[in-house]
Amino acid sequence: MEFINKAIHFVKEAYAELKKVSWLGRKEVMASTVVVIVFILVVALYVGFIDFILARILGIFLRGY
């Protein structure tokens, strides 16, 4: 029974804290999402390019050219 009371108390406190949170507006969320997607694409292209170059170099060494 003690566990249930503690769990209920925890949920009530968590709910009260969530009411205090300052949530972002739709515009801010959309802008942040676009920034994250662009950043991920840039990093993916960079890593892909480096991988391509290193694979070519490794291929040259393994083939003996």
C-alpha positions as CSV (number, residue, x, y, z in Angstrom):
1,M,0.0,0.0,0.0
2,E,2.9,2.3,0.8
3,F,4.3,1.8,-2.7
4,I,0.9,2.9,-4.3
5,N,0.8,6.0,-2.2
6,K,4.3,6.9,-3.2
7,A,3.5,6.3,-6.8
8,I,0.4,8.5,-6.7
9,H,2.4,11.3,-4.9
10,F,5.1,11.1,-7.6
11,V,2.6,11.4,-10.4
12,K,0.9,14.4,-8.8
13,E,4.2,16.1,-8.3
14,A,5.3,15.4,-11.9
15,Y,2.1,16.7,-13.2
16,A,2.5,19.9,-11.1
17,E,6.0,20.4,-12.5
18,L,4.9,19.9,-16.1
19,K,2.4,22.7,-15.6
20,K,5.3,25.0,-14.9
21,V,7.2,24.2,-18.1
22,S,7.5,26.8,-20.7
23,W,6.6,25.0,-23.9
24,L,7.8,26.2,-27.3
25,G,5.4,27.5,-29.8
26,R,4.7,25.9,-33.2
27,K,7.0,28.3,-35.0
28,E,9.9,27.6,-32.7
29,V,9.4,23.8,-33.0
30,M,9.2,24.0,-36.8
31,A,12.3,26.2,-37.0
32,S,14.3,23.9,-34.6
33,T,13.2,20.8,-36.6
34,V,14.4,22.3,-39.9
35,V,17.7,23.3,-38.3
36,V,18.2,19.7,-36.9
37,I,17.3,18.1,-40.3
38,V,19.7,20.4,-42.2
39,F,22.5,19.7,-39.7
40,I,21.9,16.0,-40.0
41,L,22.0,16.1,-43.8
42,V,25.3,18.2,-43.7
43,V,26.9,15.8,-41.3
44,A,25.7,12.8,-43.3
45,L,27.1,14.2,-46.5
46,Y,30.4,15.0,-44.8
47,V,30.8,11.5,-43.3
48,G,29.8,9.9,-46.6
49,F,32.4,12.0,-48.4
50,I,35.1,11.1,-46.0
51,D,34.1,7.4,-46.1
52,F,34.2,7.5,-49.9
53,I,37.7,9.0,-49.9
54,L,39.1,6.6,-47.3
55,A,37.6,3.6,-49.2
56,R,39.3,4.8,-52.4
57,I,42.6,5.2,-50.6
58,L,42.3,1.8,-48.9
59,G,41.3,0.2,-52.3
60,I,44.5,1.7,-53.8
61,F,46.7,0.2,-51.1
62,L,45.0,-3.2,-51.2
63,R,45.1,-3.5,-55.0
64,G,48.8,-2.4,-55.0
65,Y,48.3,0.5,-57.5
